[in-house]
Amino acid sequence: MDPWPLPRRAGTSPGRRKYKLRAGVEETINQAITVTGIRHARYRGQAGKPKVRPQHAFSALAINLIKLDA
């Protein structure tokens, strides 16, 4: 038995497109977590909030550069 069965609508044409898009998004998120360690911010507390946004922006830039190189 498949541990992650797809819903019935996944076999339809719109369902296949939706799951294909979802797989691409999940792959990008997984790459961001493994390559840049984006799951854990370097800064904590209220003083770190303005610093976290640039950290995520640089992580996104790194992922985009990796994709351009591939």
C-alpha positions as CSV (number, residue, x, y, z in Angstrom):
1,M,0.0,0.0,0.0
2,D,1.3,3.5,-0.9
3,P,2.1,5.5,2.2
4,W,1.2,8.8,0.4
5,P,-1.8,8.0,-1.9
6,L,-2.9,10.8,-4.2
7,P,-6.5,12.0,-4.0
8,R,-8.8,10.8,-6.7
9,R,-8.7,14.2,-8.4
10,A,-5.0,13.9,-8.9
11,G,-5.6,11.6,-11.9
12,T,-7.5,14.3,-13.8
13,S,-5.8,16.8,-16.0
14,P,-6.2,19.8,-13.7
15,G,-5.2,17.6,-10.7
16,R,-2.0,16.5,-12.5
17,R,-1.1,20.2,-13.2
18,K,-1.8,21.1,-9.6
19,Y,0.4,18.4,-8.2
20,K,3.2,19.0,-10.7
21,L,3.3,22.7,-9.5
22,R,3.2,21.6,-5.9
23,A,6.1,19.2,-6.4
24,G,8.2,22.1,-7.9
25,V,7.4,24.4,-5.0
26,E,8.2,21.7,-2.5
27,E,11.5,21.0,-4.2
28,T,12.5,24.6,-4.1
29,I,11.6,24.9,-0.4
30,N,13.6,21.7,0.3
31,Q,16.6,23.1,-1.6
32,A,16.4,26.4,0.4
33,I,16.4,24.5,3.7
34,T,19.3,22.2,2.8
35,V,21.5,24.6,0.9
36,T,21.0,27.8,2.9
37,G,19.7,26.6,6.3
38,I,16.8,29.0,6.0
39,R,14.8,27.0,8.6
40,H,16.7,28.7,11.4
41,A,17.2,32.5,11.4
42,R,20.5,33.8,12.7
43,Y,18.9,36.5,14.7
44,R,16.4,36.3,17.6
45,G,14.0,38.6,19.3
46,Q,12.7,42.0,18.4
47,A,16.1,43.3,17.5
48,G,16.5,40.6,14.9
49,K,13.4,41.2,12.9
50,P,14.9,43.7,10.5
51,K,17.8,41.4,10.0
52,V,15.9,38.3,9.1
53,R,14.3,39.8,5.9
54,P,17.7,40.4,4.3
55,Q,18.8,36.9,5.3
56,H,15.8,35.4,3.5
57,A,16.4,37.7,0.5
58,F,20.0,36.5,0.2
59,S,18.9,32.9,0.6
60,A,16.5,33.4,-2.3
61,L,19.2,35.0,-4.4
62,A,21.5,32.0,-3.7
63,I,18.8,29.6,-4.8
64,N,18.2,31.6,-8.0
65,L,21.9,31.6,-8.8
66,I,22.1,27.9,-8.3
67,K,19.1,27.4,-10.6
68,L,20.7,29.7,-13.3
69,D,23.9,27.7,-13.1
70,A,22.1,24.3,-13.5
